[in-house]
């Protein structure tokens, strides 16, 4: 993973000192609320419903064990003993004291972490596949390109005050695990007819109040021009994006208003002036970024023997077997697997992790995965490099900590924003709905029979829970001062991306488990052999689901 140089560390240390002084002035009455607002946002600090919220950057979801231990310490001493994994692979603290935030930032800086550009109208944390570097279906490790984008975008003076926040995701695999079609810019590593690798660039995707699937700006961009093409798109957005209405300020609105052809032409004009300029990547710069993501010291082993031993262990212990099947995936190196650690145990807020669990995960990262761990945009964690021979020992330790729930990819592995329990923007609570659905579907064998289902819950139209691209999406809405929930079906974050269609009128919180139950019952009745939920939905459409759900609710 990337390691700070002297310049990086000085930059972060100076920012901490600057914000400490700004916070002291604000608390002493020297800065007004309006003056302090942009300063705190530049440092990842929000004011939520009940307390401040600090969003900590986790570049492309990669953490080392030292950083995990620091996060455990911070949650224990400055918060209420737990943290939250966000859908942008970041870490959020929901209960810091304003006076102590500069101390938290100083603690983070001591382990090469920060909260810069996790909020505000700037380029946010670049995200990617949680299995980057180890996935069997990837063309190339996307993390060096994420790091190049991170370095270019951090403190970029031209893009510090964009019309609205800006999000970039990078995908390098056959399966899209980064949801590139629903980002302001999606970057896909592709191969041309000559066998050369380069980039396909999408723009204008996004969720929120006006969900849009991104459009292709360029089908092919040479690697050396990655930053210049991104800069060209951002220049068009910065010049022409609306600043008079924050609800119409995202790049998706601009692309839709201009039309993709006109937008592409404007970006081409900007790009012509940037190509072969200072932002053009040299071979040396690319290789330097790649040097931080070399393969660890994998142990050479007899993969066939390891696989046979794992099969025998699974046959002897069905509980272990279902964890292996659902929470581990094949690795590009024989004798290893990548392990997903579910943060979706029933009865706990999805994505939450305690200080004690963070400490344990640091130990497990050291013991089993070369001292590294990843966060995912599904709000889980991943140990990417686990020897097959060590899986059972790892599983036993995860079990003891309540972290071995074998539900990855199932209905209860749902995405859920903090909602009205924390967020001042939310129309409704998300966490109680998530917990009620998890409790309703607590039969693992039944979940496995249902196959992969993505259920995403957002507490408001900002769509932090990505409800638009869930196979089943749930949106909290305000109905004459009461909390209700609108359901959509058929969304997908895959390369064949789609936005869900609204089922019909909204439901009360108490109705939601039954509503999801009726949707699932309809799927079970209509599915053909081996069909997934999304395949069944795409075949039969929304009407059968609508008829069953609303016929039963009256």
Buried (B, 14 or more C-beta within 10 A) or exposed (E): BBEBEEEBEEBBBEBBBBBBEBBEBBEEEEBEEEEBBEBBBBBBBBBBBEBBBBBBBBBBBBBBBBBBBBBBBBBBEBBBEBBBBBBBBBBBBBBBEBEBBBBBBBBBBBBBBBBBBBBBBBBBBBBBBBBBBBBEEBBBBBBBBBBBBBBBBBBBEEBBEBBBBBBBBBBBBEEBBBBBBBBBBBBBBBEEEEEEEBBBBBBBBBBBBBBBBBBBBBEEBBBBBBBBBBBBBBBBBBEBBBEEEEEBBBBBBBBBEBEBEEBBEBBBEBBEEBBEEEBBBEEEBBEEBBEEBEEBEBEEBEBEEBEEBBEEBBEEBEEBBBBBEBBBBBBBBBBBBBBBBBBBBBEBBBBBBBBBBBBBBBEBBBBBBBBBBBBBBBBBBBBBBBBBBBBBBBBEBBBEBBBBBBBBBBBBBBBBBBBBBBBEBBBBBBBBBBBBBBEBBEEBEEBBEBBEBBBBBBBBBBBBBBBBBBBBBBBBBBBEEEBBBBBBBBBBBBEEBBBBBBBBEBBEBEBBBBBBBBBBBBBEEBBEEEBBBBBBBBEBEBEBBBEBBBEEEE
